[in-house]
């Protein structure tokens, strides 16, 4: 069956429906591989998630909550908007990479919905890291800087996903990873440019640190995924976004 070529709006809606719980459902019929064409939209969707989280943060601050409570509200808002999609991926990757003896065993563990010790520990570190970094940013630089850091970090976190997408093959023949299809280099580059632009607007020259941390997180997860399971999966994408998000927020907190 012939499908009409997807529009830019179709691609954006597809990526948004995958990465968030926002009511932007994709069209009923899209040709195979459309997700691979949608990579340019990932940082934009990340920026949108960060914006919503930042708005929740401003409301909490307006209610007179302290910096730690404000940071907690921001993290909770992110979890609600995304449905904890990336956190689930992080937990699965930690359990699989930490507990499996070989690639098939690791992939089987990653598909198991139960969370093990490695997964629970990874979630604790990631969520605590985000909370601590945001509180430090707010305490040192104010809530307004927290707001902009959330937008930039979430955009950069989704940009980091582009590295394993572009550099690795799917680790299994089915699942989210296998549905991505061929990655268009120009569209991936466009996604990187969008992330860089968002970071520049939000962080000024702090975008340099954020960009380096984004690349480092993406490269780290690409190397781990190649070694552990021979490719990428949907869980690897989620874990990559989480590692990058924590790294960027810690970087912003460190450089002030």
VEXLOGU-345107 format. One record per residue: residue in one letter; x, y, z of N, C-alpha, C in turn. Coordinates in steps of 0.1 Angstrom, whole numbers, padded with zeros to 4 digits, always signed. Example, Ala and Ser with C-alpha at 12.3 -4.5 7.8 and 13.67 -1.06 7.14 Angstrom:
A+0132-0057+0078+0123-0045+0078+0132-0033+0078/S+0128-0022+0071+0137-0011+0071+0129+0000+0079/
***
This chain:
X+0008-0012+0000+0000+0000+0000+0009+0012+0000/X+0006+0022-0009+0013+0034-0010+0008+0044+0001/X+0018+0050+0008+0015+0060+0018+0019+0074+0012/X+0011+0084+0015+0015+0097+0011+0028+0101+0019/X+0037+0109+0013+0049+0112+0020+0045+0121+0033/X+0052+0118+0044+0048+0125+0056+0053+0140+0055/X+0045+0149+0061+0049+0163+0062+0057+0165+0074/X+0063+0177+0075+0071+0180+0087+0062+0179+0100/X+0049+0183+0098+0040+0183+0110+0038+0168+0114/X+0036+0159+0104+0035+0145+0107+0047+0140+0114/X+0059+0143+0110+0071+0138+0116+0072+0144+0131/X+0068+0156+0132+0069+0162+0146+0059+0155+0155/X+0047+0153+0150+0037+0147+0158+0040+0132+0162/X+0047+0125+0152+0051+0112+0155+0061+0111+0166/X+0071+0120+0165+0082+0120+0175+0076+0125+0189/X+0067+0134+0189+0061+0139+0201+0052+0129+0208/X+0045+0121+0200+0037+0111+0205+0045+0099+0211/X+0057+0098+0206+0066+0087+0212+0073+0092+0224/X+0077+0104+0225+0086+0109+0236+0078+0115+0247/X+0065+0118+0245+0057+0125+0255+0043+0119+0256/X+0036+0124+0266+0022+0120+0268+0013+0131+0263/X+0018+0140+0256+0010+0151+0251+0000+0146+0240/X-0011+0152+0239-0022+0148+0230-0019+0153+0216/X-0009+0147+0210-0005+0151+0196-0004+0139+0187/X-0014+0130+0189-0013+0117+0182-0010+0118+0168/X-0001+0108+0162+0003+0109+0148-0008+0105+0139/X-0007+0108+0126-0017+0103+0117-0018+0088+0117/X-0029+0083+0112-0032+0069+0113-0022+0061+0104/X-0018+0066+0093-0009+0058+0084+0003+0067+0080/X+0015+0061+0083+0027+0067+0080+0036+0056+0074/X+0044+0060+0064+0053+0049+0058+0063+0045+0067/X+0068+0032+0066+0079+0027+0074+0091+0036+0074/X+0098+0037+0085+0110+0045+0086+0107+0060+0088/X+0095+0064+0091+0092+0078+0093+0099+0083+0106/X+0100+0074+0116+0107+0079+0128+0121+0083+0125/X+0128+0076+0116+0141+0080+0112+0142+0093+0106/X+0131+0097+0099+0130+0110+0093+0127+0121+0103/X+0122+0117+0115+0117+0127+0124+0128+0131+0134/X+0140+0127+0132+0150+0130+0142+0153+0145+0144/X+0150+0152+0134+0153+0167+0135+0144+0173+0146/X+0133+0166+0149+0123+0172+0159+0126+0168+0173/X+0135+0159+0176+0138+0154+0189+0142+0166+0199/X+0152+0174+0195+0155+0185+0205+0144+0195+0207/X+0136+0197+0196+0125+0206+0198+0115+0201+0208/X+0112+0188+0207+0103+0182+0217+0109+0182+0231/X+0122+0180+0232+0129+0181+0244+0128+0195+0250/X+0129+0205+0242+0128+0219+0246+0114+0221+0251/X+0104+0216+0244+0090+0217+0249+0088+0211+0262/X+0093+0199+0264+0092+0192+0278+0099+0201+0288/X+0110+0207+0285+0117+0215+0295+0109+0228+0298/X+0102+0233+0287+0094+0245+0289+0083+0243+0298/X+0076+0231+0296+0065+0228+0305+0069+0226+0320/X+0081+0219+0321+0086+0217+0334+0090+0230+0340/X+0096+0239+0332+0100+0252+0337+0088+0261+0342/X+0077+0260+0334+0065+0267+0338+0059+0262+0352/X+0060+0249+0354+0056+0243+0366+0065+0248+0378/X+0078+0249+0374+0087+0255+0384+0084+0269+0388/X+0080+0277+0378+0077+0291+0381+0064+0292+0390/X+0054+0283+0387+0042+0283+0395+0046+0280+0409/X+0054+0269+0411+0058+0265+0425+0066+0277+0432/X+0074+0283+0425+0082+0295+0430+0072+0306+0434/X+0062+0308+0426+0052+0319+0429+0044+0316+0441/X+0042+0303+0444+0035+0299+0456+0044+0300+0469/X+0056+0304+0467+0065+0306+0479+0072+0294+0483/X+0073+0283+0475+0080+0271+0479+0095+0274+0479/X+0103+0267+0487+0117+0268+0487+0124+0262+0475/X+0137+0264+0473+0143+0259+0461+0143+0244+0459/X+0144+0237+0470+0143+0222+0469+0130+0217+0465/X+0119+0223+0470+0106+0220+0466+0103+0224+0452/X+0108+0235+0448+0106+0240+0434+0113+0230+0425/X+0125+0226+0428+0132+0216+0420+0124+0203+0419/X+0118+0199+0430+0111+0186+0430+0098+0187+0421/X+0092+0199+0421+0080+0201+0413+0084+0200+0398/X+0096+0206+0395+0100+0206+0381+0103+0192+0376/X+0110+0184+0384+0113+0170+0380+0100+0162+0379/X+0090+0164+0388+0078+0157+0388+0070+0161+0375/X+0071+0173+0371+0064+0178+0359+0070+0171+0347/X+0083+0170+0346+0089+0162+0335+0084+0148+0334/X+0084+0142+0346+0079+0128+0346+0065+0126+0341/X+0056+0136+0345+0043+0135+0340+0041+0137+0325/X+0049+0147+0320+0048+0150+0306+0053+0139+0297/X+0064+0132+0302+0070+0121+0294+0065+0107+0297/X+0057+0106+0308+0053+0093+0312+0064+0085+0317/X+0075+0092+0322+0087+0085+0327+0093+0075+0316/X+0091+0079+0304+0095+0070+0293+0110+0068+0293/X+0118+0078+0294+0132+0077+0294+0138+0071+0307/X+0131+0073+0318+0135+0067+0330+0134+0052+0330/X+0123+0047+0323+0121+0033+0321+0132+0027+0313/X+0136+0034+0302+0147+0030+0294+0160+0029+0302/X+0163+0038+0310+0175+0038+0319+0175+0026+0328/X+0164+0024+0334+0163+0012+0344+0165-0001+0336/X+0159-0002+0325+0161-0015+0317+0175-0017+0312/X+0181-0006+0308+0195-0007+0303+0204-0011+0315/X+0202-0004+0326+0211-0007+0338+0209-0022+0342/X+0197-0027+0342+0195-0041+0346+0201-0050+0335/X+0199-0047+0322+0204-0056+0312+0219-0056+0311/X+0225-0044+0310+0239-0043+0309+0246-0049+0322/X+0240-0047+0333+0246-0051+0346+0244-0066+0349/X+0233-0072+0344+0230-0085+0348+0231-0096+0338/X+0232-0093+0325+0232-0103+0315+0246-0108+0312/X+0247-0121+0309+0260-0127+0305+0265-0124+0291/X+0255-0123+0282+0258-0121+0268+0247-0112+0262/X+0249-0108+0249+0239-0099+0243+0225-0104+0243/X+0222-0117+0240+0208-0121+0240+0202-0121+0254/X+0210-0124+0264+0206-0124+0278+0203-0110+0282/X+0212-0101+0279+0210-0086+0282+0197-0081+0276/X+0195-0084+0263+0183-0079+0256+0170-0085+0262/X+0171-0098+0267+0159-0104+0273+0156-0097+0286/X+0166-0094+0294+0164-0087+0307+0159-0073+0304/X+0164-0066+0294+0159-0053+0291+0144-0053+0287/X+0139-0064+0281+0125-0065+0277+0116-0068+0289/X+0122-0073+0300+0114-0076+0312+0110-0063+0319/X+0097-0062+0322+0091-0050+0328+0095-0048+0342/X+0100-0059+0349+0104-0058+0363+0117-0050+0364/X+0118-0043+0375+0130-0035+0378+0139-0042+0388/X+0152-0044+0385+0161-0051+0394+0169-0041+0402/X+0179-0046+0409+0188-0037+0417+0195-0027+0409/X+0201-0031+0398+0208-0021+0389+0199-0010+0384/X+0187-0014+0380+0178-0004+0375+0173+0006+0386/X+0170+0000+0398+0166+0009+0409+0177+0019+0413/X+0189+0014+0413+0200+0022+0417+0203+0033+0406/X+0202+0029+0393+0203+0039+0383+0193+0050+0383/X+0180+0046+0386+0170+0056+0387+0172+0065+0399/X+0176+0060+0410+0179+0068+0422+0190+0078+0419/X+0201+0074+0412+0212+0083+0409+0207+0094+0400/X+0199+0090+0389+0195+0100+0379+0185+0110+0385/X+0175+0105+0392+0166+0115+0397+0172+0124+0408/X+0180+0118+0417+0187+0126+0427+0196+0136+0421/X+0203+0131+0410+0213+0140+0404+0205+0153+0398/X+0194+0150+0392+0186+0161+0386+0181+0171+0397/X+0176+0165+0408+0171+0173+0419+0182+0181+0425/X+0193+0175+0428+0204+0182+0434+0210+0193+0425/X+0212+0190+0412+0217+0200+0403+0208+0212+0402/X+0195+0209+0401+0185+0221+0399+0185+0229+0412/X+0185+0223+0424+0185+0230+0436+0198+0239+0437/X+0209+0233+0433+0222+0241+0433+0221+0253+0424/X+0216+0251+0412+0214+0262+0402+0205+0272+0408/X+0194+0268+0414+0184+0278+0420+0190+0285+0431/X+0198+0278+0440+0203+0285+0452+0214+0295+0448/X+0222+0291+0438+0233+0300+0434+0229+0311+0424/X+0220+0308+0415+0218+0318+0404+0203+0322+0403/X+0194+0316+0410+0180+0320+0410+0171+0311+0402/X+0158+0312+0404+0149+0304+0397+0148+0306+0382/X+0151+0319+0378+0151+0322+0364+0161+0313+0356/X+0173+0312+0362+0183+0303+0356+0179+0289+0356/X+0172+0284+0366+0167+0271+0366+0158+0268+0354/X+0149+0278+0352+0139+0278+0341+0146+0276+0328/X+0156+0284+0325+0163+0283+0312+0172+0270+0311/X+0177+0266+0322+0185+0254+0322+0177+0242+0319/X+0165+0241+0324+0156+0230+0321+0153+0229+0306/X+0151+0240+0300+0148+0239+0285+0160+0235+0278/X+0171+0241+0281+0184+0237+0274+0188+0222+0276/X+0187+0218+0289+0191+0204+0292+0182+0194+0286/X+0169+0197+0285+0160+0187+0279+0162+0186+0264/X+0164+0198+0258+0167+0198+0243+0180+0190+0241/X+0191+0193+0248+0203+0186+0247+0202+0171+0249/X+0194+0167+0259+0193+0153+0262+0187+0145+0250/X+0177+0151+0243+0172+0144+0232+0181+0145+0220/X+0189+0155+0219+0199+0156+0208+0210+0145+0210/X+0213+0141+0223+0223+0131+0225+0218+0117+0219/X+0205+0115+0218+0200+0103+0212+0204+0101+0198/X+0207+0112+0191+0211+0112+0177+0223+0104+0175/X+0232+0103+0184+0245+0096+0182+0243+0081+0181/X+0237+0074+0191+0235+0060+0189+0226+0057+0177/X+0216+0066+0174+0207+0064+0163+0215+0064+0150/X+0225+0073+0149+0232+0075+0136+0244+0065+0135/X+0250+0061+0146+0262+0053+0146+0261+0038+0148/X+0249+0034+0153+0247+0020+0156+0236+0013+0147/X+0236+0000+0145+0225-0007+0139+0215-0011+0150/X+0203-0014+0147+0193-0020+0157+0199-0032+0163/X+0197-0034+0176+0202-0045+0183+0193-0058+0182/X+0181-0055+0178+0171-0066+0176+0163-0063+0164/X+0156-0074+0159+0149-0072+0147+0135-0067+0149/X+0130-0065+0161+0117-0059+0164+0119-0049+0175/X+0107-0043+0178+0108-0032+0188+0110-0019+0183/X+0111-0009+0192+0112+0005+0188+0124+0008+0179/X+0136+0002+0184+0148+0005+0176+0147+0001+0162/X+0141-0011+0160+0141-0016+0146+0131-0008+0137/X+0122-0001+0143+0112+0007+0136+0118+0021+0131/X+0130+0024+0136+0135+0038+0133+0138+0039+0118/X+0144+0029+0112+0147+0030+0098+0160+0038+0096/X+0163+0041+0083+0175+0048+0080+0175+0062+0085/X+0186+0066+0091+0187+0080+0096+0192+0089+0085/X+0185+0100+0082+0190+0110+0072+0200+0119+0078/X+0212+0119+0074+0223+0127+0080+0219+0142+0081/X+0213+0147+0070+0209+0161+0070+0199+0164+0081/X+0189+0155+0083+0179+0157+0093+0185+0156+0107/X+0194+0147+0109+0201+0145+0122+0209+0158+0125/X+0216+0163+0115+0223+0176+0116+0214+0187+0120/X+0202+0188+0113+0193+0198+0117+0188+0197+0131/X+0187+0185+0136+0184+0183+0150+0194+0189+0159/X+0207+0186+0156+0218+0191+0164+0218+0206+0163/X+0216+0212+0152+0215+0227+0151+0204+0233+0159/X+0192+0226+0159+0181+0231+0168+0185+0231+0182/X+0192+0220+0187+0196+0219+0201+0206+0229+0204/X+0215+0232+0195+0226+0242+0197+0219+0256+0198/X+0210+0259+0189+0203+0271+0190+0195+0274+0203/X+0188+0263+0207+0181+0264+0220+0190+0266+0231/X+0201+0259+0231+0211+0261+0242+0217+0275+0242/X+0220+0280+0230+0226+0294+0230+0216+0304+0235/X+0203+0303+0232+0193+0312+0237+0192+0311+0252/X+0192+0299+0257+0189+0296+0271+0201+0298+0280/X+0213+0295+0275+0225+0295+0283+0236+0304+0279/X+0234+0311+0268+0245+0320+0263+0257+0311+0260/X+0269+0316+0264+0281+0309+0262+0282+0296+0270/X+0273+0294+0279+0273+0281+0287+0269+0270+0278/X+0264+0273+0265+0261+0263+0256+0273+0254+0252/X+0285+0260+0253+0297+0252+0249+0298+0240+0259/X+0297+0243+0272+0298+0232+0281+0287+0222+0279/X+0275+0227+0277+0263+0218+0275+0265+0210+0263/X+0270+0216+0252+0272+0208+0239+0282+0197+0241/X+0293+0200+0248+0304+0190+0250+0299+0179+0259/X+0291+0182+0269+0285+0171+0277+0275+0163+0270/X+0267+0170+0261+0258+0162+0253+0265+0152+0244/X+0275+0156+0237+0283+0148+0229+0290+0136+0237/X+0295+0140+0249+0302+0130+0257+0292+0119+0262/X+0280+0124+0266+0270+0114+0270+0265+0105+0259/X+0263+0111+0247+0259+0103+0236+0270+0093+0231/X+0282+0098+0231+0293+0089+0228+0295+0078+0238/X+0294+0081+0251+0295+0071+0261+0285+0060+0259/X+0272+0064+0258+0261+0054+0256+0262+0046+0243/X+0267+0053+0233+0269+0046+0220+0280+0035+0221/X+0291+0038+0228+0301+0028+0230+0297+0017+0239/X+0289+0020+0250+0284+0009+0259+0275+0000+0251/X+0265+0006+0244+0256-0002+0237+0262-0011+0226/X+0272-0005+0219+0279-0014+0209+0286-0026+0216/X+0292-0023+0227+0299-0034+0234+0290-0044+0241/X+0279-0039+0247+0270-0048+0255+0260-0056+0246/X+0254-0049+0236+0244-0056+0229+0245-0054+0213/X+0256-0048+0209+0259-0047+0195+0251-0037+0187/X+0243-0029+0194+0235-0019+0186+0226-0011+0196/X+0216-0004+0190+0207+0004+0198+0194-0003+0200/X+0186+0002+0210+0173-0002+0212+0165+0010+0217/X+0152+0009+0218+0145+0020+0224+0150+0023+0238/X+0153+0013+0246+0158+0015+0260+0171+0023+0260/X+0180+0020+0250+0192+0027+0249+0190+0042+0246/X+0180+0045+0238+0177+0059+0235+0173+0066+0249/X+0164+0059+0256+0160+0065+0269+0171+0067+0279/X+0180+0057+0280+0191+0058+0289+0200+0069+0285/X+0202+0071+0272+0211+0081+0267+0206+0095+0270/X+0193+0097+0269+0187+0110+0272+0188+0113+0287/X+0187+0102+0295+0188+0104+0310+0202+0108+0314/X+0212+0101+0308+0226+0104+0312+0229+0118+0307/X+0225+0122+0295+0228+0135+0290+0221+0146+0299/X+0209+0143+0303+0201+0153+0310+0208+0156+0324/X+0212+0146+0331+0219+0148+0343+0232+0155+0341/X+0240+0150+0331+0253+0156+0328+0252+0171+0325/X+0242+0175+0317+0240+0189+0314+0237+0198+0326/X+0227+0193+0334+0223+0200+0345+0235+0202+0355/X+0242+0191+0357+0254+0192+0366+0264+0202+0360/X+0266+0202+0347+0275+0211+0341+0271+0226+0343/X+0258+0228+0341+0253+0242+0344+0255+0246+0358/X+0252+0236+0368+0254+0239+0382+0269+0242+0385/X+0278+0235+0378+0292+0236+0381+0298+0250+0376/X+0294+0254+0364+0299+0266+0358+0292+0278+0363/X+0280+0277+0369+0273+0288+0374+0267+0296+0362/
***
